[in-house]
Amino acid sequence: KKTFRKYKELLGPTWKDFTAVLLTHADKAEEAGFSEEAYLHNASSTLLSLLNSVKNKYVFLDNQKSIIKEERATILRKLLNFLRQNNYQVLLKHDKE
């Protein structure tokens, strides 16, 4: 809850609409015998709560591969889908000084 309050403080009350979670080390999960779905099924309640808060917008990234063209395309498709779900709105936070 403390982390969520910090996000809200930094990004404003609509932070959840403009946030996606980047999960790295998919290669380590795979080495341990977990698929993406199995890993998330066994994830901590904190991570699951965060993912639920951001409407399950996440990208699972394999750190061992240099982000090759195909993986970049997959990530870009997911990010564009997140934007589409958010009616193409983006969060623009301006400092008030």
Chimera marker file (.cmm) of the C-alpha trace (Angstrom):
<marker_set name="trace">
<marker id="1" x="0.000" y="0.000" z="0.000" r="1" g="1" b="0" radius="0.5"/>
<marker id="2" x="2.892" y="2.326" z="0.744" r="1" g="1" b="0" radius="0.5"/>
<marker id="3" x="4.286" y="1.780" z="-2.756" r="1" g="1" b="0" radius="0.5"/>
<marker id="4" x="0.906" y="2.413" z="-4.370" r="1" g="1" b="0" radius="0.5"/>
<marker id="5" x="0.583" y="5.673" z="-2.428" r="1" g="1" b="0" radius="0.5"/>
<marker id="6" x="4.005" y="6.729" z="-3.700" r="1" g="1" b="0" radius="0.5"/>
<marker id="7" x="2.994" y="6.007" z="-7.306" r="1" g="1" b="0" radius="0.5"/>
<marker id="8" x="-0.166" y="8.022" z="-6.851" r="1" g="1" b="0" radius="0.5"/>
<marker id="9" x="1.820" y="10.861" z="-5.290" r="1" g="1" b="0" radius="0.5"/>
<marker id="10" x="4.365" y="10.889" z="-8.125" r="1" g="1" b="0" radius="0.5"/>
<marker id="11" x="2.052" y="10.280" z="-11.086" r="1" g="1" b="0" radius="0.5"/>
<marker id="12" x="-1.333" y="11.494" z="-9.909" r="1" g="1" b="0" radius="0.5"/>
<marker id="13" x="-4.614" y="9.701" z="-9.244" r="1" g="1" b="0" radius="0.5"/>
<marker id="14" x="-4.828" y="8.141" z="-12.712" r="1" g="1" b="0" radius="0.5"/>
<marker id="15" x="-1.396" y="6.461" z="-12.506" r="1" g="1" b="0" radius="0.5"/>
<marker id="16" x="-2.914" y="2.987" z="-12.911" r="1" g="1" b="0" radius="0.5"/>
<marker id="17" x="-4.297" y="3.904" z="-16.332" r="1" g="1" b="0" radius="0.5"/>
<marker id="18" x="-0.835" y="4.836" z="-17.577" r="1" g="1" b="0" radius="0.5"/>
<marker id="19" x="1.290" y="2.113" z="-16.011" r="1" g="1" b="0" radius="0.5"/>
<marker id="20" x="2.527" y="-1.205" z="-17.353" r="1" g="1" b="0" radius="0.5"/>
<marker id="21" x="4.837" y="-3.532" z="-15.437" r="1" g="1" b="0" radius="0.5"/>
<marker id="22" x="8.044" y="-4.779" z="-17.048" r="1" g="1" b="0" radius="0.5"/>
<marker id="23" x="8.941" y="-8.205" z="-15.672" r="1" g="1" b="0" radius="0.5"/>
<marker id="24" x="12.530" y="-9.050" z="-16.498" r="1" g="1" b="0" radius="0.5"/>
<marker id="25" x="14.476" y="-12.305" z="-16.344" r="1" g="1" b="0" radius="0.5"/>
<marker id="26" x="11.879" y="-14.444" z="-18.114" r="1" g="1" b="0" radius="0.5"/>
<marker id="27" x="14.868" y="-16.639" z="-18.978" r="1" g="1" b="0" radius="0.5"/>
<marker id="28" x="15.459" y="-17.369" z="-15.268" r="1" g="1" b="0" radius="0.5"/>
<marker id="29" x="11.805" y="-18.294" z="-14.762" r="1" g="1" b="0" radius="0.5"/>
<marker id="30" x="12.001" y="-20.615" z="-17.778" r="1" g="1" b="0" radius="0.5"/>
<marker id="31" x="15.212" y="-22.213" z="-16.443" r="1" g="1" b="0" radius="0.5"/>
<marker id="32" x="13.347" y="-22.898" z="-13.182" r="1" g="1" b="0" radius="0.5"/>
<marker id="33" x="10.613" y="-24.641" z="-15.181" r="1" g="1" b="0" radius="0.5"/>
<marker id="34" x="8.032" y="-21.850" z="-15.112" r="1" g="1" b="0" radius="0.5"/>
<marker id="35" x="6.119" y="-20.642" z="-18.122" r="1" g="1" b="0" radius="0.5"/>
<marker id="36" x="4.917" y="-17.050" z="-18.030" r="1" g="1" b="0" radius="0.5"/>
<marker id="37" x="1.486" y="-18.213" z="-16.858" r="1" g="1" b="0" radius="0.5"/>
<marker id="38" x="2.913" y="-20.571" z="-14.215" r="1" g="1" b="0" radius="0.5"/>
<marker id="39" x="5.219" y="-17.853" z="-12.897" r="1" g="1" b="0" radius="0.5"/>
<marker id="40" x="2.335" y="-15.419" z="-12.519" r="1" g="1" b="0" radius="0.5"/>
<marker id="41" x="0.154" y="-18.126" z="-10.959" r="1" g="1" b="0" radius="0.5"/>
<marker id="42" x="2.844" y="-18.545" z="-8.262" r="1" g="1" b="0" radius="0.5"/>
<marker id="43" x="3.687" y="-14.845" z="-7.893" r="1" g="1" b="0" radius="0.5"/>
<marker id="44" x="3.519" y="-13.003" z="-4.597" r="1" g="1" b="0" radius="0.5"/>
<marker id="45" x="0.292" y="-11.363" z="-3.537" r="1" g="1" b="0" radius="0.5"/>
<marker id="46" x="2.041" y="-7.981" z="-3.792" r="1" g="1" b="0" radius="0.5"/>
<marker id="47" x="2.938" y="-8.503" z="-7.447" r="1" g="1" b="0" radius="0.5"/>
<marker id="48" x="-0.509" y="-9.886" z="-8.244" r="1" g="1" b="0" radius="0.5"/>
<marker id="49" x="-2.112" y="-6.891" z="-6.536" r="1" g="1" b="0" radius="0.5"/>
<marker id="50" x="0.048" y="-4.507" z="-8.581" r="1" g="1" b="0" radius="0.5"/>
<marker id="51" x="-0.785" y="-6.318" z="-11.824" r="1" g="1" b="0" radius="0.5"/>
<marker id="52" x="-4.466" y="-6.286" z="-10.934" r="1" g="1" b="0" radius="0.5"/>
<marker id="53" x="-4.256" y="-2.543" z="-10.221" r="1" g="1" b="0" radius="0.5"/>
<marker id="54" x="-2.845" y="-1.840" z="-13.680" r="1" g="1" b="0" radius="0.5"/>
<marker id="55" x="-5.384" y="-4.141" z="-15.372" r="1" g="1" b="0" radius="0.5"/>
<marker id="56" x="-2.766" y="-6.842" z="-16.003" r="1" g="1" b="0" radius="0.5"/>
<marker id="57" x="-0.711" y="-4.653" z="-18.331" r="1" g="1" b="0" radius="0.5"/>
<marker id="58" x="2.712" y="-6.269" z="-18.255" r="1" g="1" b="0" radius="0.5"/>
<marker id="59" x="5.547" y="-7.334" z="-20.516" r="1" g="1" b="0" radius="0.5"/>
<marker id="60" x="7.616" y="-10.429" z="-19.693" r="1" g="1" b="0" radius="0.5"/>
<marker id="61" x="11.176" y="-9.889" z="-20.963" r="1" g="1" b="0" radius="0.5"/>
<marker id="62" x="13.983" y="-12.393" z="-21.516" r="1" g="1" b="0" radius="0.5"/>
<marker id="63" x="17.203" y="-10.708" z="-20.368" r="1" g="1" b="0" radius="0.5"/>
<marker id="64" x="19.500" y="-13.248" z="-21.992" r="1" g="1" b="0" radius="0.5"/>
<marker id="65" x="18.518" y="-12.294" z="-25.506" r="1" g="1" b="0" radius="0.5"/>
<marker id="66" x="19.694" y="-9.007" z="-26.770" r="1" g="1" b="0" radius="0.5"/>
<marker id="67" x="16.331" y="-7.528" z="-27.573" r="1" g="1" b="0" radius="0.5"/>
<marker id="68" x="16.100" y="-8.900" z="-31.052" r="1" g="1" b="0" radius="0.5"/>
<marker id="69" x="13.810" y="-7.546" z="-33.702" r="1" g="1" b="0" radius="0.5"/>
<marker id="70" x="11.039" y="-10.073" z="-33.024" r="1" g="1" b="0" radius="0.5"/>
<marker id="71" x="11.019" y="-9.408" z="-29.259" r="1" g="1" b="0" radius="0.5"/>
<marker id="72" x="11.037" y="-5.635" z="-29.815" r="1" g="1" b="0" radius="0.5"/>
<marker id="73" x="8.031" y="-6.058" z="-32.100" r="1" g="1" b="0" radius="0.5"/>
<marker id="74" x="6.222" y="-8.105" z="-29.433" r="1" g="1" b="0" radius="0.5"/>
<marker id="75" x="6.899" y="-5.480" z="-26.771" r="1" g="1" b="0" radius="0.5"/>
<marker id="76" x="5.827" y="-2.681" z="-29.090" r="1" g="1" b="0" radius="0.5"/>
<marker id="77" x="2.587" y="-4.536" z="-29.941" r="1" g="1" b="0" radius="0.5"/>
<marker id="78" x="1.818" y="-4.955" z="-26.244" r="1" g="1" b="0" radius="0.5"/>
<marker id="79" x="2.530" y="-1.302" z="-25.482" r="1" g="1" b="0" radius="0.5"/>
<marker id="80" x="0.386" y="-0.164" z="-28.404" r="1" g="1" b="0" radius="0.5"/>
<marker id="81" x="-2.392" y="-2.444" z="-27.181" r="1" g="1" b="0" radius="0.5"/>
<marker id="82" x="-2.128" y="-0.844" z="-23.706" r="1" g="1" b="0" radius="0.5"/>
<marker id="83" x="-2.412" y="2.588" z="-25.328" r="1" g="1" b="0" radius="0.5"/>
<marker id="84" x="-5.403" y="1.451" z="-27.366" r="1" g="1" b="0" radius="0.5"/>
<marker id="85" x="-7.099" y="0.148" z="-24.204" r="1" g="1" b="0" radius="0.5"/>
<marker id="86" x="-6.509" y="3.581" z="-22.685" r="1" g="1" b="0" radius="0.5"/>
<marker id="87" x="-8.101" y="5.350" z="-25.668" r="1" g="1" b="0" radius="0.5"/>
<marker id="88" x="-4.653" y="6.525" z="-26.800" r="1" g="1" b="0" radius="0.5"/>
<marker id="89" x="-4.267" y="8.795" z="-23.793" r="1" g="1" b="0" radius="0.5"/>
<marker id="90" x="-0.871" y="9.192" z="-22.201" r="1" g="1" b="0" radius="0.5"/>
<marker id="91" x="0.071" y="10.685" z="-18.877" r="1" g="1" b="0" radius="0.5"/>
<marker id="92" x="1.861" y="13.986" z="-19.179" r="1" g="1" b="0" radius="0.5"/>
<marker id="93" x="3.128" y="15.106" z="-15.804" r="1" g="1" b="0" radius="0.5"/>
<marker id="94" x="4.413" y="18.661" z="-15.678" r="1" g="1" b="0" radius="0.5"/>
<marker id="95" x="6.349" y="20.130" z="-12.786" r="1" g="1" b="0" radius="0.5"/>
<marker id="96" x="4.649" y="23.125" z="-11.218" r="1" g="1" b="0" radius="0.5"/>
<marker id="97" x="7.484" y="25.428" z="-10.188" r="1" g="1" b="0" radius="0.5"/>
<link id1="1" id2="2" r="1" g="1" b="0" radius="0.2"/>
<link id1="2" id2="3" r="1" g="1" b="0" radius="0.2"/>
<link id1="3" id2="4" r="1" g="1" b="0" radius="0.2"/>
<link id1="4" id2="5" r="1" g="1" b="0" radius="0.2"/>
<link id1="5" id2="6" r="1" g="1" b="0" radius="0.2"/>
<link id1="6" id2="7" r="1" g="1" b="0" radius="0.2"/>
<link id1="7" id2="8" r="1" g="1" b="0" radius="0.2"/>
<link id1="8" id2="9" r="1" g="1" b="0" radius="0.2"/>
<link id1="9" id2="10" r="1" g="1" b="0" radius="0.2"/>
<link id1="10" id2="11" r="1" g="1" b="0" radius="0.2"/>
<link id1="11" id2="12" r="1" g="1" b="0" radius="0.2"/>
<link id1="12" id2="13" r="1" g="1" b="0" radius="0.2"/>
<link id1="13" id2="14" r="1" g="1" b="0" radius="0.2"/>
<link id1="14" id2="15" r="1" g="1" b="0" radius="0.2"/>
<link id1="15" id2="16" r="1" g="1" b="0" radius="0.2"/>
<link id1="16" id2="17" r="1" g="1" b="0" radius="0.2"/>
<link id1="17" id2="18" r="1" g="1" b="0" radius="0.2"/>
<link id1="18" id2="19" r="1" g="1" b="0" radius="0.2"/>
<link id1="19" id2="20" r="1" g="1" b="0" radius="0.2"/>
<link id1="20" id2="21" r="1" g="1" b="0" radius="0.2"/>
<link id1="21" id2="22" r="1" g="1" b="0" radius="0.2"/>
<link id1="22" id2="23" r="1" g="1" b="0" radius="0.2"/>
<link id1="23" id2="24" r="1" g="1" b="0" radius="0.2"/>
<link id1="24" id2="25" r="1" g="1" b="0" radius="0.2"/>
<link id1="25" id2="26" r="1" g="1" b="0" radius="0.2"/>
<link id1="26" id2="27" r="1" g="1" b="0" radius="0.2"/>
<link id1="27" id2="28" r="1" g="1" b="0" radius="0.2"/>
<link id1="28" id2="29" r="1" g="1" b="0" radius="0.2"/>
<link id1="29" id2="30" r="1" g="1" b="0" radius="0.2"/>
<link id1="30" id2="31" r="1" g="1" b="0" radius="0.2"/>
<link id1="31" id2="32" r="1" g="1" b="0" radius="0.2"/>
<link id1="32" id2="33" r="1" g="1" b="0" radius="0.2"/>
<link id1="33" id2="34" r="1" g="1" b="0" radius="0.2"/>
<link id1="34" id2="35" r="1" g="1" b="0" radius="0.2"/>
<link id1="35" id2="36" r="1" g="1" b="0" radius="0.2"/>
<link id1="36" id2="37" r="1" g="1" b="0" radius="0.2"/>
<link id1="37" id2="38" r="1" g="1" b="0" radius="0.2"/>
<link id1="38" id2="39" r="1" g="1" b="0" radius="0.2"/>
<link id1="39" id2="40" r="1" g="1" b="0" radius="0.2"/>
<link id1="40" id2="41" r="1" g="1" b="0" radius="0.2"/>
<link id1="41" id2="42" r="1" g="1" b="0" radius="0.2"/>
<link id1="42" id2="43" r="1" g="1" b="0" radius="0.2"/>
<link id1="43" id2="44" r="1" g="1" b="0" radius="0.2"/>
<link id1="44" id2="45" r="1" g="1" b="0" radius="0.2"/>
<link id1="45" id2="46" r="1" g="1" b="0" radius="0.2"/>
<link id1="46" id2="47" r="1" g="1" b="0" radius="0.2"/>
<link id1="47" id2="48" r="1" g="1" b="0" radius="0.2"/>
<link id1="48" id2="49" r="1" g="1" b="0" radius="0.2"/>
<link id1="49" id2="50" r="1" g="1" b="0" radius="0.2"/>
<link id1="50" id2="51" r="1" g="1" b="0" radius="0.2"/>
<link id1="51" id2="52" r="1" g="1" b="0" radius="0.2"/>
<link id1="52" id2="53" r="1" g="1" b="0" radius="0.2"/>
<link id1="53" id2="54" r="1" g="1" b="0" radius="0.2"/>
<link id1="54" id2="55" r="1" g="1" b="0" radius="0.2"/>
<link id1="55" id2="56" r="1" g="1" b="0" radius="0.2"/>
<link id1="56" id2="57" r="1" g="1" b="0" radius="0.2"/>
<link id1="57" id2="58" r="1" g="1" b="0" radius="0.2"/>
<link id1="58" id2="59" r="1" g="1" b="0" radius="0.2"/>
<link id1="59" id2="60" r="1" g="1" b="0" radius="0.2"/>
<link id1="60" id2="61" r="1" g="1" b="0" radius="0.2"/>
<link id1="61" id2="62" r="1" g="1" b="0" radius="0.2"/>
<link id1="62" id2="63" r="1" g="1" b="0" radius="0.2"/>
<link id1="63" id2="64" r="1" g="1" b="0" radius="0.2"/>
<link id1="64" id2="65" r="1" g="1" b="0" radius="0.2"/>
<link id1="65" id2="66" r="1" g="1" b="0" radius="0.2"/>
<link id1="66" id2="67" r="1" g="1" b="0" radius="0.2"/>
<link id1="67" id2="68" r="1" g="1" b="0" radius="0.2"/>
<link id1="68" id2="69" r="1" g="1" b="0" radius="0.2"/>
<link id1="69" id2="70" r="1" g="1" b="0" radius="0.2"/>
<link id1="70" id2="71" r="1" g="1" b="0" radius="0.2"/>
<link id1="71" id2="72" r="1" g="1" b="0" radius="0.2"/>
<link id1="72" id2="73" r="1" g="1" b="0" radius="0.2"/>
<link id1="73" id2="74" r="1" g="1" b="0" radius="0.2"/>
<link id1="74" id2="75" r="1" g="1" b="0" radius="0.2"/>
<link id1="75" id2="76" r="1" g="1" b="0" radius="0.2"/>
<link id1="76" id2="77" r="1" g="1" b="0" radius="0.2"/>
<link id1="77" id2="78" r="1" g="1" b="0" radius="0.2"/>
<link id1="78" id2="79" r="1" g="1" b="0" radius="0.2"/>
<link id1="79" id2="80" r="1" g="1" b="0" radius="0.2"/>
<link id1="80" id2="81" r="1" g="1" b="0" radius="0.2"/>
<link id1="81" id2="82" r="1" g="1" b="0" radius="0.2"/>
<link id1="82" id2="83" r="1" g="1" b="0" radius="0.2"/>
<link id1="83" id2="84" r="1" g="1" b="0" radius="0.2"/>
<link id1="84" id2="85" r="1" g="1" b="0" radius="0.2"/>
<link id1="85" id2="86" r="1" g="1" b="0" radius="0.2"/>
<link id1="86" id2="87" r="1" g="1" b="0" radius="0.2"/>
<link id1="87" id2="88" r="1" g="1" b="0" radius="0.2"/>
<link id1="88" id2="89" r="1" g="1" b="0" radius="0.2"/>
<link id1="89" id2="90" r="1" g="1" b="0" radius="0.2"/>
<link id1="90" id2="91" r="1" g="1" b="0" radius="0.2"/>
<link id1="91" id2="92" r="1" g="1" b="0" radius="0.2"/>
<link id1="92" id2="93" r="1" g="1" b="0" radius="0.2"/>
<link id1="93" id2="94" r="1" g="1" b="0" radius="0.2"/>
<link id1="94" id2="95" r="1" g="1" b="0" radius="0.2"/>
<link id1="95" id2="96" r="1" g="1" b="0" radius="0.2"/>
<link id1="96" id2="97" r="1" g="1" b="0" radius="0.2"/>
</marker_set>
